[in-house]
Each structure stands twice: as C-alpha cells, then as structure tokens.
Amino acid sequence: MYIEGCGQLGGGAAVNWGDGFSTDRATIQSQGLSDPNGFFTTLLTKPYLGNVVISPHYYPPSISQNSASFVWPALWARMTGSFGYLTKAGYGGHRFPVVFGETGTCYTSANDIPMLEDMAKYINNEGAANDGLHNPMRNMIW
C-alpha cells in the first residue's frame, strides 16, 4: 500500500505533495502545518503496517513554484524532515520504505536541473547527502 504525501497544509514546508509526513511537533507548530501524528499513530496499529510504503511526490521549481529551499542544504533538510527520517529513525519504532511516486519538470526554470540533481544525490545518499539521517531510497530493500 502506497501512502502519498498530503502536502501538509500551512506554512512554507508544504511546497510539494511529498511534504506531508513531518511529525516533528516543533516544525508543525512553528510553521503552522497540519499534524499527521494521529494518522501515523493509528497506522502503527494496523495489521497491514508491514505493507506500507511512503510515496512522496516531489517537483522542481517549474512545477512546485518553490523559490526557496530547492537545492542543498535546505532541500535535503526539508526532505529529511518530511519523509527521509522515516527510512532511518522511523515513526514509533517502525521504519518505512520510501519510493517516489511522482516527479517531473517543464524545464521552464533554470532552477529545475540543480534541484533534480540534488534530489538524486539525496535519494542515493551520495556525498554530503550521506548524512546518517536517512537511508538510500533507490528501492524498497533495506
């Protein structure tokens, strides 16, 4: 079962539909985001928990209209805070596999290519993206 990001309502973190998994209470409060903690707490009780895959949608500036935090290090911090942490620390002791459900570009912004390049580094946990806060997201095998 693939769970897609909900595009957390509120503050500046909700730029992509992938930014819907932030459960950090300080981030939720400071940015006025909707709180998915109730969803995750309930999910932990479900018999199908082991079949759940987190599937964010992440887009570069030509699609998302994001004019800030679209490249390293801000992009990686946003991705870790939204869903990357789920692959390493998890939620309530359960680690989740993450597979991107959608991405794409119109190539109408010069910022698209740098964003997609940094996104690929993050997914593969390459170089500085190997921050110890998330696992590679190349596939669903741990």
C-alpha positions in Angstrom: 0.0 0.0 0.0 1.5 3.3 -1.1 0.8 6.3 1.1 1.2 9.6 -0.8 2.2 12.8 0.9 -0.7 15.1 1.8 1.0 18.4 1.1 0.8 19.5 4.7 -1.5 22.5 4.9 0.0 25.6 6.4 3.5 27.2 6.3 6.3 27.2 3.8 7.2 23.5 4.2 4.1 22.4 2.1 5.6 23.1 -1.3 5.2 19.5 -2.7 2.8 16.7 -2.1 5.8 15.0 -0.7 6.0 17.4 2.2 3.2 15.7 4.1 4.9 13.5 6.6 6.6 15.9 9.0 5.7 14.7 12.5 8.1 16.9 14.4 5.9 18.9 16.8 8.2 21.9 16.8 8.2 22.1 13.0 4.4 21.6 12.9 3.9 24.4 15.4 6.4 26.9 14.1 5.2 26.6 10.5 1.5 26.1 11.2 1.4 22.7 9.5 -1.4 20.1 9.7 -0.4 17.3 12.0 -0.1 13.7 10.7 0.8 12.2 14.1 -2.7 10.9 14.6 -2.5 9.2 11.2 0.8 7.6 11.9 -0.2 6.5 15.5 -3.3 4.8 14.0 -1.2 3.3 11.2 1.1 1.6 13.7 -1.9 -0.5 15.0 -2.9 -1.8 11.6 -2.2 -5.4 10.5 -1.0 -4.2 7.1 1.7 -1.9 8.6 4.4 -4.1 7.0 3.0 -3.5 3.6 3.0 0.4 3.8 5.4 2.3 1.5 5.7 6.1 1.8 5.4 7.6 -1.7 6.1 11.3 -1.8 5.6 13.4 -5.0 8.5 15.9 -5.4 8.8 18.5 -8.1 11.3 21.2 -9.1 10.5 24.9 -9.2 8.9 25.0 -12.6 6.1 22.8 -11.2 6.1 23.5 -7.5 6.6 27.2 -7.8 9.1 26.9 -4.9 11.5 29.8 -5.0 13.4 28.8 -1.8 15.0 25.7 -0.3 15.1 23.8 -3.6 18.8 22.8 -3.5 21.3 21.5 -1.0 21.4 22.0 2.0 17.9 23.4 2.5 16.3 20.8 0.1 17.9 17.9 1.9 16.9 19.3 5.3 13.3 19.6 4.1 13.3 16.1 2.6 14.7 14.6 5.8 12.2 16.4 8.0 9.3 15.4 5.8 9.9 11.8 4.9 13.6 10.9 4.9 13.6 10.3 8.7 11.0 7.5 8.2 13.7 5.4 6.5 16.1 5.5 9.4 14.5 6.6 12.7 11.1 5.7 11.5 7.9 6.5 13.4 7.1 4.8 16.7 9.9 2.3 16.1 8.7 1.4 12.6 10.9 2.2 9.6 9.2 2.8 6.3 10.4 2.2 2.8 10.2 5.4 0.6 9.6 5.2 -3.1 8.9 8.4 -5.0 5.5 8.3 -6.6 5.9 11.2 -9.0 8.4 13.8 -10.2 8.9 15.7 -13.4 9.7 19.0 -14.9 8.6 21.5 -17.5 12.2 22.8 -17.8 10.9 26.3 -17.8 13.0 27.3 -14.7 16.8 27.3 -14.6 16.5 26.0 -11.1 15.0 22.7 -12.2 18.2 20.9 -13.1 20.1 21.8 -9.9 17.1 20.7 -7.8 16.7 17.4 -9.6 20.5 16.8 -9.4 20.4 17.4 -5.6 17.3 15.3 -5.2 19.1 12.4 -7.0 22.0 12.7 -4.6 19.7 12.7 -1.6 17.8 9.6 -2.9 21.1 7.7 -3.5 22.6 9.0 -0.2 25.7 10.3 -2.2 28.4 12.6 -0.9 27.3 15.2 1.6 23.7 13.7 1.3 25.1 10.7 3.3 24.1 12.5 6.5 23.2 9.4 8.6 19.7 10.7 8.9 18.1 8.7 6.1 18.7 5.5 4.2 19.1 5.4 0.4 15.8 5.3 -1.4 16.8 3.5 -4.6 14.5 0.6 -3.9 12.4 -1.0 -1.2 15.1 -3.4 0.0 16.7 -2.5 3.3 
